[in-house]
C-alpha cells in the first residue's frame, strides 16, 4: 500500500465546526426573526405564531429522530445531539416552506430530511445530499407563477409589470415583502448576512459569488439572444438577470446551502467548479425543465458530483491552478451553449 502526503506549508485558522454551526444558526435565526416581523405586520400575529409553531415542530421532530438513532447506535444521546447539528437543517427547512404549510407536512418533510438524507448515511459529516434540500416541500411561489404563466421570459415592460405587480415590484422581490416561503425571499438581508459570514470566514465567498455571477451572465446571454425589451430604461441584460436572482431561493441557496461544508467540495478549486455547475443546472432547469425552481435540484445533482470533484482536485492547490482553469473554461462553454439552446427554443410571453 502506498501512502501519499504533502508537507508544509499548511493553512491554519481558529475555525471549528462548533463555531461555524453556531454562527450559521444565529444567521438563520436573524432571517427567521425578520420573517416573523414581516408576517406579524402584514398578516397578523396568528401568522407569526404559526411560523414559530412550524419551527418548533421541525426542531422537535429532528431531536426525536436523532435521539432514537443515537439509542439504536448505542451512543450517548446528549453528546450525539450536540455534534449532529440537526437544528441547522430544521431551521433551513422551516425558512424554505410556505407560511401556510401545515405542521403535519413540516413534520413529514423533517423526517425525510433527517432520517433519509442524513442519519441513514451515518449522520453529520457522512451524508452526501443536503438534508434540507431533500426535505423541502414546495408550493405556489413567484417561481411557480413566472415559470407556468410567463415561461421565465416576459418579453416587454407591460408583461413584466403584470408579474411584478403581484409582489411589490423589484423592491418587493428584493426585500421579501410578499407571501411565499417563510424566509428564503429576504434577498437583501440574506446578502448582507452572506457578506458578514464570508468576512468571518464561516463560508467561502467564492461559492455564492461564482454561483450568482454565473446565473447573471447566462441569463444576460439569454436576454441578448431573445431580444426582449428594456424595462423603463433598464436594459434587458440587467433587469432579466436580476429577475432570476431575486425570484425564488437562489440567493438563500447560495449563502446557506451551496456552502454546506459536508456536501460541497473542500478545495477552493473544487468549490468554484461546484458553484459553476450548480448555476448552469439552475438556469437549465428553470428555462427548459418542467419545474418552476432550479436551485434545489441543482444542489442535489451537484452533491452527487462532489466525490468526483474532490478526486479531480486532490493535491497541492498551487499545482492544480491550470487544471481548475481548464475545467472552469469548459464549464463556461457548456453554460453558454445551454444559454443559446434555451434562448433559441423558449417562447417569449
N, C-alpha and C positions, 0 to 999 in steps of 0.2 A: 504494500500500500504506500502510495506517495503522498506526502503532506506538503502543501504549499502555503507559505506565509509571507507576509510583507512586513518589512521593518519600518521604522520611523522615517519620515515624520508622521505623527498621528494627530488627529483633531480631537481636542478635549474640551468639554464645557460642563457647566454645572446643572444641565438639564437632567431631570429624572422623569420616569413615567408618571410618578405621583404628581409632580409639579405640572407636567403637560396636561394631564387629565383634570387636575384641579382648575387650571386656568381656562381650559376648554369648557368645563362645566359652568364656571362663572360667566363666561362669554355667552353661552347658550341661555343662561338664566336672564341675562340682560335683555336678550331678544324676547324672551318669554314675558318679562315684565312689560316691555314696550307693547307687546300684543295685548296684554291684559288692560293696559291703559286705553289703547285704541278701542277695543271691543266694549269696555265698560262705558266709554263716552259715546260711541256710535250706536251700540246695540243694547246697552243697559247692563246693570250689574249681573243679571242672570247669565248673560253670555260669558262674562269674565269668570264667573263661578263655574260654568260648565268647562271652560278651558282648564281651570285648576283641577276639576274632577277628572278630566281626561288624563292629565299628567299624573295624578295620584293613582289612577287605575293602571297606567303603564308602569309606573315605578313599583307598585305593589306586585304586579304580575312578574316583573323582572326579578325582584328579590325572592319571590316564591319559587320560580323556576330554577334560579341559581342555587337556592338553598337545597332544593330536592336533589339537584345534580351533585352538589357537594356531599350530601349524605350518601348518595349512591356510590360515589367515588371514594367514600370514606376519608373525606377531607374536612378540616375544621371549617365550619360554616362561616364564622366571622372573618377569618383570615381570607377565605376564598372570595367573599363578597367585596372585601377591601381591595383585592388585587384583580378583580374581574372587570370593574368599572362599567357594570351593566347600566348604571343610571345614566351614563352619557348617551348610550343607544336609546334609552327610554325618552330622554329629553329631545333628542334629534327627531325621533319618530313622532312625538307629540307635536312638535313645531311644524311637521310636514303634513299633518292631517287637517281636513276642513274643520271649521269651528263647530259645525252642526253634526259632526260624526258621533255615533252612539258609543257609549262606554264599552258595550259588548264588542263592537267592531275593533276598537282600540286594543282590547284585551287579546283578541284573536291575532291581530297584527303583531302585538308584542311577543306572543308565543312563537309565531313564525320567526320573528327577528332573533329572539334569544335562543330558542331551542334548535331550530333547523339551521339557522345561519351561523350560529356561534358555538353553542355547547356541544352539538354533535360532531364538531370538528376538534373538540378538546378544550374549548374555552378561549379566553382572551389571549391573543398572540398567535393562535393557530388557525383561526378562521380565514378562509380565502375570499369570502364575499363580505361586502359591507353590510352588517346586520340591519341597520335602519333602512337601507335601500330595499332589502329583501322584504322587510315587514311593512313597507308603506302600502296603503290602500288609497287609490286616487279617486277624485270626484270632480265634478264640473268646475273648472277654474278658467282664467283667461286663456291658458294654453289650449283647453278644450274648445273654447269659442273660436279663437283665431285659427285653429287647425281645421275645424269642421266647417266653419262658415266662410272664412277668408283664405283658406289653403296656405296660410302663413305668408301670403303675398298680396296685401292690399295695394291696389295699383295707383291710387291717387289720394289727394288730401280729403276729398269727400268721404271716400270709403274708410280711410284711416280715422277720421273724426267720428264716424259712426261706431267704430270699435272702441276708440279711446273714451268716448263719452260715457261708456258704461263703468269706467274705472277711474274717472277723475283726470283724464289726460295723462301725458307723460309724467307729470308731477305726482299724480296718484299712484302710478305704477312704481315710481322710484321710492316714494315714501311708504308704500304698502297700505294706503288708506282705502282699502276696498275689501269686501268679503272674499275669503279664499282660504288657503292654508293658514294655520294659526300664526306662524312666524316666519316662513321662508320668503315672504313677499316684501319684507322691510329692507329693500335693496341698499339704500344709502347707509342705514345703520349697520348692516352686515358688512359692507365695505369698510366702514370706519373700524369696526371690530377686527376685521381681517388685517388691516394695516397695523393695528396695535399688536395683534398676535404675531405678525411677521417681524415687527421690530423687537419683540421679546423672544424671538426665535422659537416660538411654540409651533408655528407652521412654517413650511418652506415657501417663501414668497414666489418662487418660480412657478409653482403649481397653479395658483389662481391667475397669475399674470399671463402665463402661456395659454391656459385654458380659455380664459375670457378673450385674450387678444386674438387667438386663432379663430374663435367663433366670429369675432368682429370682422376680421379680414375675409373669411369665407363668405359671410353673408353680404359684405360690401361688394364682393365679386358678383354675387347673385343679383344684387341691385343694379350693378352696371350692365350686366348682360341682358336682363329683362327690360331695362329701360323704364322703370317705374318713376313716377313724377316726384318732384321735390315736395316738401311739406311746409307750407307757409314760409318759403325761402330757405329751408334747411335741405341741403342736397340729400338724395336718396342713399348715398354711400355713408351718410351719417345717421339719419333717422332710422333706416331699416336695421342696421346692426344694433343700434340702441334698443329698438323694439324687441329684438331677440334676447338681449342681455337683461332687460327689465321685466320681461314676461316669463312667468314660471319660476323655477327654482335654480337657475344656472348659477347665480351669484351665491346663494346659500350652499349649493353643492360644491362650488369652487373653494369656498372658505372652510366648510365644516366636514365635507365628505370625501372629496378627492385627496385631501391632505391627511386622511386617516393613516397613521403610521404602521398599522398592521397589514392593511390590504393594498398598500401602494409600495412601489419600489423604494429601496433605501438609499440608492446612489442619486446624486444630483442629476446626472445624465439620464438615468432611468426615469426619474420623476418628470423631466421635460418631455420625454417620449410618451410617457403615460398620459400626461396632460394633453399633449397634441392629439394623441389617438382618441381620447375621450371627446375632445372638441369636434373632431371630424365626425365621429359617430353621432354626437348630439345633433349636428347640422343635418346629417344624412337622415336620421330617424325623424326629425321634425319635418323636413321637406318632402321626404319620399315614403316613409313608412306609414302604416295605418294606425299611428299612435300620436297622441297630442303632445307629449313631452319626451324629450330625448335624453335629458340629463341623467336620470336614474338608470336607464337602460345602458347608457354609455359607460357609467361607472361599473355596473355589474359585468359588462362584457370585458372591460379593460382589467377588472380584477382577475379574470381567467388568464390574461396575458402577463400578469405580474411575475410569476416564476420565470417565464421565458425572458422577460426584460431584465430581471435580476441576473440571469446567467449570461446574457449578452454583455452586460456592463459590469461584470465582476472583475476586479483587478485594480490596478493603480489608476486613479481617475485622470491624472495628467496624461497617461498613455492612451486613454480612451477618448480624448477630445476629438480627434479626427473621425473616429468611428461614430461618435454621437452626432457630429455634424452631418455625416453622410446619411445616417438614419433619419435625422430631422428633415434633411432636404428631400429625401424620398417621401416622407410623410406629407411634406408641404405640397409636393407634386400630386400626391394622391388626393389631398384635400381640394386642390384647385380643380382637378379632374372631376371630383364629385360636385363641386360648385357649378361647373359648366354643364354637367349632366342634369343636375336638378333645375338649373335655370332654363335649360332648353326644353324641359318636359313639364314643368309646373305651369298651371293656368293662373293668370292674374285675375283678381276679382274687382 
